Amino acid sequence: MTFRARVSSMVEHMWDGNDAWSRTARSFLVPAEWLFTRAVDRRNRGYEQMPTLNAPLAAISVGNLTVGGTGKTPVAAWCVSQLRAAGARPAVVMRGYGDDEWRVHALLNPGAPVIVAADRREGLITARVRGADCAVLDDAFQHRRVARAADVVLVSADRWRDEVRLLPAGPFREPLRALQRAHVVVVTVKAANLALVTRTVQAVTRAAPAVPVAVVRLVPDTLRLAVTLPREDAPSPGHGVPSSLSPAASWLAGRTVHVATAIGDPTAFVAQLRALGTTVRALHRYPDHHAFSESDVRAIATSAAGSDGVVCTLKDAVKLAVLWPREAPPLWYVSQTVVVERGAEALDRALARVLAARAGTAPTAG
């Protein structure tokens, strides 16, 4: 494990742990948390006093309150697919971290423009030039300078803790009351049990009682060999692979694998695999958006010798595939399907706001 990976693991343990060291570390960081909270409050007051810039395109923002691990990418991609099904021509506009996120979006929705721009308004202008008539803003809830037709905010049930702590003492970027700005809050579920999902929904409802809540489950769907991914710098226009190379994720039942991840919540991903009946021999955990090196890949492949392969997410596969040794065990990635379990009508209303704004009519209420 690299030094950065060790630090990342230590920070997450400090945020989530209930041992004496974690509690002491969080207490030590209370002054820094207080300063961060004050800075967030000042920033939000500044946005509220500043006129919002008109958006060049009707847009829906998919964001969160915490640092990573909420399922933002699959939900944003789902929004793109829903808008396309309604006859719109959406683009994805994102800040972009590393080289993984934009490639994942391009693969999940072939043909939809993916714009990487630190300035969201400039990104929307570029999307319009490229033929889009609306946009999904990936991770833009805290970027309030540009108007949007709807704000969807994700809260992970798998990562929920009753004690909400802001950075650096916890993973929250804003207090829970910030959810009051949202049009709909989506509680995402990967492996969390019903009791934890219920506690998360209740906490969200207390913080923002006027905002509708949806519950979305991210379900492992298809298993694909990473060698089927395009290897060129730009994503290919398609993502289809022979069915023999893409069995259902249930194929993993009874198999012994290693897991390699550089995502926000690897624990939930591993729990999903184990729920399928998979034996996870080892987890090779790296910080979110980690740029895998050849030495990283050699270490993973060597450790996985004798297993049924290495499993990762699509976000990892777009980086690992180009480095994966031919003689190594197979590298698989699991795609996730978005299943709306509750609050479909609230999500429909949020998307309808975008479609209405796209058509030049007044957004619907709600």
Order of alpha helices (4+ residues) and beta strands (2+ residues): alpha-alpha-alpha-beta-alpha-beta-alpha-beta-alpha-beta-beta-beta-alpha-beta-beta-alpha-beta-alpha-beta-alpha-beta-alpha
